[in-house]
């Protein structure tokens, strides 16, 4: 290696060393701050307050979903063509309202046919009753043999059986005819419409879905380890953050067994009947919700909100030391509209300015 290249390499390393030394503050005079304290400001009768400790509830939040406790998916009980669909998604219906009509011309003809057969059976029964009564009268007068009465009784019993058979056939035909009319089983709101006029309805194939808005609840999975905190009819705060709604949820159902995978129990909370009950038009099944339950108490330090100020992203208070006021860095979190919880920076009985 030539002398010139070696000199360039040495000079480069020397330059890097000087640069790193400058970056680390090697050329800046260091101030001796050991054992120095801020001079502070005079207290001068300014309003102060003492940091106090209070036992505050500890809350655990759980996510959940809004569900309808009463909901149904309607399907046909026979195979037939859809003649008419009388509702749309979002429609409100009352129990017994007709929702769908199926093609029932053949069913109607069967009902009329069985009605005619029942009328014929009724006429035969009337004749058999008259024959039996007439034969019984003749027997009492000893004008006919006993065998004639037995024959009349047998004919009457046959006619009665035939009448009951046709009566049952009519009931069956009327019931089957009723299957062609799909009615609402309860008051509710239509959420799905899966068939249209002209479609073929089949047994077990969904046609409509609806739910009762009066039965909306929140369903949440609560840790099984905290099951002992829960009781029926307890009230816990529930919030729907996206809709900016909050209300009290009343525990109406707790599963008696925990899920082996998540180690949690399913809890259902109904809306309370108090003033905080939400408007049913603002919430729907499937919405995201949170419920908070109190798991215990914890001692915390409180300071007034007015006692904290910010410099950039840092939080400060001004504490009183030897009748002087000095700033102190703290960490806080919200508690209520008037107070903050101090996480770091002060101890109990510290005196600070109310309005720094």
Helices and strands as residue ranges (DSSP letters): H 3-23, E 41-42, E 48-50, E 52-68, E 71-75, E 80-85, E 92-93, E 98-102, H 105-140, H 146-178, E 181-183, E 188-193, E 200-201, E 206-211, G 213-215, E 216-223, G 224-229, E 235-240, E 245-254, E 264-271, G 280-282, E 288-304, G 305-307, E 309-311, E 314-321, E 324-334, E 339-344, E 351-353
